[in-house]
Structure formats: C-alpha cells, structure tokens
Amino acid sequence: MRILKYMVIAGLGLALLSGCGSPGGTQTPGANNPPASGTHPTDSGTANVDMSVMAEATVGAFLAGGTVTVVLRSVVVGNNMMTVRFAIQWDNDDARDDATDTDVRVGIALEDLMVVDREGLVAYRPLCTKGSYAGDVGDCRNSQLISPSAWMFQFRNHVLVEGFALLPVPQGHPATVEVFISAPFPPFTNATVTYE
C-alpha cells in the first residue's frame, strides 16, 4: 500500500515540477460540513484560527471512503521562515460520525508538502531538525516542522483539522508560488505570498 502511495506521489511530483500540473480549482465541499465555514472544531482546540480560504479542492478518499477536502489558508513570510497554513477535512457519510481513519487510508501524505517558485525555478520543502534532503532523507522527513504529524495521523469523520508547515524563506521574494499539499491533490497555483 505504501509503495502504491509513493508511486502516485512521485508521478504527481514530476507533473508539478514539469509544469504539467493542473490548477487547484475551487470545488464545493460536502454540504453537511463545508470546511470554509469556520464553525467546526479543530484537533488543537484553538479558538483563534485563521479561517481564510485562498483555494480549496476535494477528491475521493483513498481507502477510507467518502471525500477529503484540503483548504489552502495562507502563505506568509516572516521571522526568517515561510509558513504555509492549511486545513483538511475527511467526510464519509457512510461511516459513523465518530469514526477515525489514518492519513494513509484517507490518502494524505503531508511529508510531501512542497512550495514551488516557478519564476525562480526553486522548490522548497519543510524545514527538518534531523538529517537533510541531500543526505539522510528518512530522518529529515520524519522531523519536518509540520503539523499535524505526517506519520499515522488519525482523521476524525467530519472534523476540520488545521495544519501548518515551516519552510525556508523563498529567494527573490516571489509574489506568488505553487503549493503542493499532498497527492492526490493538484498544486494550488498562483498562491499569493504575504510578506511581514
């Protein structure tokens, strides 16, 4: 199952880097719990959550059934890092409201999050605290500065989960970037970068 997941991710990554990726169009999420509404609890229980919506997309969940929606909230550069904020919601009307499922079965691979500056031809990955992308990639991917944790995260049915990733400051201060949250979602193109 992991091999199939990574084959799909590799194919989408190549499409992203070759310019063949389609724009991440806005689609209407499930009617019973639209992620953009701002009325749903988050896993962290944080009251002051950025509920803005720059773009969103919904696809079928991999093995868990139902759909999964990703919302891109913002791309902000400040304090010597770039912060990508997003939200994810898994909805399966055929499952119990309190059902949970893993990131693998839902079809999310947050460890593959990437920001691409097409004008500068540079791709950025989340910062890591161990290893490096040029060396020990396994340690680096396991210690990425990203939340929720990319490995075996439990999604709850109809619950919006807020997330973020910390990446290096992009060179050249691009006005827009492409944000690739995870396969099977297409990249969110022309995401506006806010500089603080």
HELIX and SHEET records of a PDB file:
HELIX    1   1 ARG A    2  SER A   18  1                                  17    
HELIX    2   2 PRO A   35  SER A   37  5                                   3    
HELIX    3   3 ASP A  103  VAL A  106  1                                   4    
HELIX    4   4 LEU A  110  ASP A  112  5                                   3    
HELIX    5   5 VAL A  137  ASN A  142  1                                   6    
SHEET    1   A 5 ALA A  55  GLY A  60  0                                        
SHEET    2   A 5 THR A  67  GLY A  78 -1                                        
SHEET    3   A 5 MET A  81  ASP A  91 -1                                        
SHEET    4   A 5 LEU A 160  LEU A 167 -1                                        
SHEET    5   A 5 ILE A 146  SER A 147 -1                                        
SHEET    1   B 6 ALA A  55  GLY A  60  0                                        
SHEET    2   B 6 THR A  67  GLY A  78 -1                                        
SHEET    3   B 6 PHE A 188  TYR A 195  1                                        
SHEET    4   B 6 THR A 176  PHE A 180 -1                                        
SHEET    5   B 6 MET A 114  ASP A 117 -1                                        
SHEET    6   B 6 VAL A 122  TYR A 124 -1                                        
SHEET    1   C 2 THR A 100  THR A 102  0                                        
SHEET    2   C 2 GLN A 154  ARG A 156 -1                                        
END                                                                             
